[in-house]
Amino acid sequence: MFQINENYLKLPGSYLFSTVGRKSREFIEANPDKKVISLGIGDVTQPLAPAVIEALHKAVDEMANADTFHGYAPDLGYEFLRKAIIDNDYKPRGVDLALDEIFISDGAKSDSGNIGDIFGPDNVIAVCDPVYPVYVDTNAMAGRTGDYVTEEEKWSKVIYMPCTAENHFVPAIPEQTPDMIYICCPNNPTGTTLTRDELQTWVDYANEHKSVIIYDAAYEAYISEEDVPHSIYECEGADTCAIEMRSFSKNAGFTGTRLGFTVIPKKLVCNGTSLNSLWARRHGTKFNGAPYIIQKAGEAVYSEAGKQQTKEQIAYYMRNAKMIREGLQNAGFEVFGGVNAPYIWMKTPDQMSSWDFFDVMLEKYNIVGTPGSGFGPSGEGYFRLTAFGSLENTQEAIGRITKG
Ligand SMILES: *Cc1c(COP(=O)(O)O)cnc(C)c1O
C-alpha cells in the first residue's frame, strides 16, 4: 500500500485569509448599503507598465513565426534577462555576480519554498516571528520542523525570533544555533527593515557558525532610506553564506504574470560542495523555465521607459503608504513600516487582540485588514494594512478612521 508524505498532516489549517474572507463576506451580506474597502491582501492593483505590455505583444508575435519562435528556455533563464539583472540590480551597488550565479524562475514564492530541496532533513531553521508563512510551511512539508504545538502556535523544532516594537523589529541572535536562517527584508508583514550594520551582524554570525541565510528581497524596490541594503551581497562576506531571492511581482506588478530569480554565489559551499551546482541540478531537473514572453517582459522592466514607469507605480503605492501611516498616527495609533515597504503594521489600541480589532475595523469603519496574529504568535496585538489599494479607496478608508 502506498503511503503519503505524513508531514502534510501535521500542518495546521491555514485559517488566516479564509477567515478574513468569510467574515468580510458575511458583513457585506448583512450590510449591503455599506461600502467595504479592502486594505487586506498583499497583491498589486496597478496594471502592467506600457513598456512591459509592448514587450509582451512583441514577444507573442515572435512566437507566431518559425524563425523567431522560442521553445524551451535555457535552464538558468535567458542570458538577456540575467545580464539586465546583473547590470541594473547588482553592478550599480558594487556587487559582482557572474551570469551563472542567477537562476530565473516563476517567482520568489516557489523559490523560497523549493530551496529546501538542496538542504538536509535535519537542519534546524530559524524564522522571524511574525513571518511570511511559506518558509515555515514548506519546511514542515519537508519534515524539518518537528511537531506543531497548538497551544503555543509553534513548531517544536523551529527557532522563532520575535520581532516586535520592543526590539524595533530587529531579530536577536538566538540562543540555539540555527542551520538555516530566513530573513525577509523589507519585511512582510511588518513593513520594517534592517540597516546595513544590522544585516552585517547576521552575515558575520552565519559565516562564523556555518549557517546559511535565505534572504527574501521581494520588496527591495520599495526601499527609500539610504542605510537599508537592497541586496544582502552589499554586506561583506555574504557571498559565502547567503542565497538571495527576488521577484518581479511587487516592483513591476507580475503577480499574475510570474517571474522571479534566485542568486546563489559560487563561493557558497558546504563541506566542499557548491550550492550553486546543487541548485543548478535541481532547477534543471524539476523546472523547465519561465516562458520566453515573460522573460522578455522582465527585460523590459530594465529598459529606460520600464524603469521610469515601474518607479511611478511604486511611488503611487508609497503615496498610499504615507497616507495610511500619517492618517493612523494623527488618529493616535502606534504605527510601523510604510517607509521602505508597502505594508503598515499597527499596534491594536488598548491591548485589543488582533481578531477583535479586525471586527472593529470591519464593523465601525468598514475596512478589511489582516490580523497580525495570523503571521505568528508575536504578531498578536498587531494589525496589517497594505498600500496596494487605489488612491481613492485608500483616501476614503483613512478619512473614515481619522473622522473617528
Ligand atoms: C509577495 C511576496 C513574494 C513574491 O512571490 P512571487 O512568487 O514572486 O509572486 C515573496 N516573498 C514575500 C515575503 C512576499 O510577500
The ligand as an ORCA input file, in Angstrom:
! r2SCAN-3c Opt
* xyz 0 1
  C       4.791     38.678     -2.486
  C       5.953     38.030     -1.848
  C       6.836     37.261     -2.601
  C       6.678     37.194     -4.090
  O       6.366     35.974     -4.544
  P       6.173     35.712     -6.089
  O       6.047     34.227     -6.086
  O       7.416     36.157     -6.802
  O       4.956     36.422     -6.562
  C       7.916     36.676     -1.982
  N       8.145     36.859     -0.661
  C       7.332     37.623      0.079
  C       7.658     37.854      1.509
  C       6.211     38.216     -0.481
  O       5.392     38.956      0.271
*
